[in-house]
Amino acid sequence: MNNRVLNSVLLSTITVAGTISITSCSSMKEMAANTAHIVYAEPKPPTPDLGSSLDSLSYALGMIDATFFKSQGVDTINYTLMNRGFEEVLKGKNTLLTSQEADMTVREQLQAFMRKKSQAAIDEGEKFLAENKKREGVKVTPSGLQYEVLQMGSGPRPADTSTVKVHYDGFLVNGRKFDSSRDRGEPISFPLNQVIKGWTEGVQLMPVGSRFKFYIPYTLGYGEQGAGGSIPGGAALIFDVELLDIVN
């Protein structure tokens, strides 16, 4: 092979190699710049450190206690002192409070938390009742119960120990219905001394066959604690009640 041919072959080889090298580098740069095709594994949440039945019990007790107190309006607590109280009682150490003092503290603080939680509903109810009593036909008893006669019956009136049969609709002051025997299609019977104070007082004003509308302050209703999820703490209530009969 003469020198001219050898030089030509070498030049061709170098050119091809250089082209491959440049193309390869260009592709790698493009791949490095374009990361959209890469799928990253999502970080896994930390595994709860519940390595024993005692760990599970400890955590569960914390959840149960917190769930209850949160429902009562408690939104913050001193965790250091709470844990200290647990430890001192379980280990039989001297505590910072007596049992009676602890019980009284919890009662007083829960009342304060409940009052804070229910204050908006209390204010709404008081504003409504203040305006409602100005309406023609609305009467107010010394306890603060307001009522309106929709239909006056001619039958006997029940005593506070009577069991009565009624139809009713129950509303919050914003108009939301929370209960209704009429919607269920069946009247209800109950002893008058086993219901809220507003009912006990109000239904005694009704002769059988009457239909009254009661506007009940929270103090004569379900108080600051409310009832279930349908009646907030501190809520004033409206009941449209028809007295069908005195059962006994």
RACORSUL-V158238 format. One line per field, one symbol per residue. phi: phi as a letter, one per 30 degrees, with the letter a starting at -180 (. if undefined). psi: psi as a letter, one per 40 degrees, with the letter a starting at -180 (. if undefined). burial: # if it has 9 or more other ideal C-beta (glycine too) atoms within 8 Angstrom, else .. A space follows every 10 residues. Layout:
phi: ???
psi: ???
burial: ???
This chain:
phi: .ddddddddd dddddddddd dddddddddd dddccdddcc dddddddedc dbdddddddd dddddddddd dcjdbaaddd dddddedddd ciddcdbddd dddddddddd dddddddced dddddddddd ddddddjdcb dedjdcbbdc acdbddcdcd cdcccbcabc bdddjddcaa ddddibdbca dddbbdedde dddddcdejd bcccccdddc cciddibhcc bddiddbbbc bcddacda
psi: hidddddddd dddddddddd dddddddddd dddhedehhi hhhiihhhgg eidddddddd dddddddddd deeheiigdd dddddddddd efihidiidd dddddddddd dddddddedd dddddddddd ddeeihehih ideehiihhd hhieaiiiie eihihiiihh iieeehheih dddefhiiii hdefaidddd dddeehihei hihhhhidde beaedahaed hihehiihhh hhhdihd.
burial: .....#..#. .......... .......... .......... .......... ....##..#. ........## .###...... .#..#.###. ....#..... .#..#...## #.###.###. ##.###.##. .##....#.. #..######. ..#.#.##.. .######### ###...#..# #......#.. .#...##### ####.##### ########.# ####.#.... #.######## ####.#..
